[in-house]
Amino acid sequence: MSASIKQEIIEQLDKLPIELQMRVLDFAHALVISAPRGTPGKNLLRFAGMIDEEDLNLMEKAIEEGCERIDESEW
């Protein structure tokens, strides 16, 4: 973010009562939480095929054995 945008936000916030400043802060937090994260898939294509088949089979077996099970006494 450029310094001028930050400065403009600060100047506008200074004009608001504390209650509205808190609403702006809550809104900013919500924006940060909903902002896209991670790496786009197209940037990961260069890694395709780098895991050997034996490791893929081990990973698949671990997923099949450990996932999608419900422990009814957990809750």
C-alpha positions in Angstrom: 0.0 0.0 0.0 1.4 3.4 -0.9 2.1 5.9 1.8 -0.4 8.3 0.4 -3.3 5.8 0.7 -2.3 5.0 4.3 -2.1 8.7 5.1 -5.5 9.3 3.6 -7.0 6.5 5.6 -5.4 7.8 8.8 -6.7 11.3 8.1 -10.2 10.1 7.5 -10.1 7.9 10.6 -9.0 10.9 12.7 -12.3 12.6 11.7 -14.5 9.7 13.1 -15.7 9.1 16.6 -14.1 6.1 18.3 -17.2 3.9 17.8 -16.9 4.4 14.0 -13.1 3.9 14.1 -13.8 0.5 15.7 -16.2 -0.4 12.9 -13.6 0.5 10.4 -11.1 -1.6 12.2 -13.5 -4.6 12.3 -14.1 -4.1 8.6 -10.4 -4.1 7.9 -10.0 -7.3 9.9 -12.8 -8.9 7.9 -11.1 -7.9 4.6 -7.8 -9.4 5.7 -9.5 -12.7 6.7 -11.3 -13.0 3.4 -8.4 -11.9 1.2 -7.2 -14.7 -1.2 -4.2 -16.5 0.1 -1.8 -19.1 -1.2 -0.3 -19.7 -4.6 -2.3 -20.0 -7.8 -2.3 -23.5 -9.2 -0.8 -22.4 -12.5 2.3 -21.4 -10.5 2.6 -24.9 -9.1 2.5 -26.7 -12.4 6.3 -26.8 -12.5 6.2 -29.3 -9.6 3.9 -31.7 -11.5 5.4 -35.2 -11.7 8.2 -34.6 -9.1 6.9 -37.1 -6.6 7.8 -40.6 -7.5 5.1 -43.2 -7.8 6.1 -45.2 -4.7 5.7 -42.1 -2.5 2.4 -41.3 -4.2 1.2 -44.9 -3.4 2.2 -44.5 0.2 0.4 -41.2 0.5 -2.7 -42.6 -1.1 -2.7 -45.6 1.3 -2.3 -43.2 4.3 -5.2 -41.1 3.2 -7.4 -44.1 2.6 -6.5 -45.6 6.0 -6.7 -42.4 8.0 -9.3 -40.1 6.5 -13.0 -40.1 6.3 -13.4 -42.0 9.5 -15.7 -40.8 12.3 -14.9 -41.2 15.9 -18.3 -41.0 17.5 -16.9 -40.7 21.0 -14.7 -37.7 20.0 -17.4 -35.1 20.7 
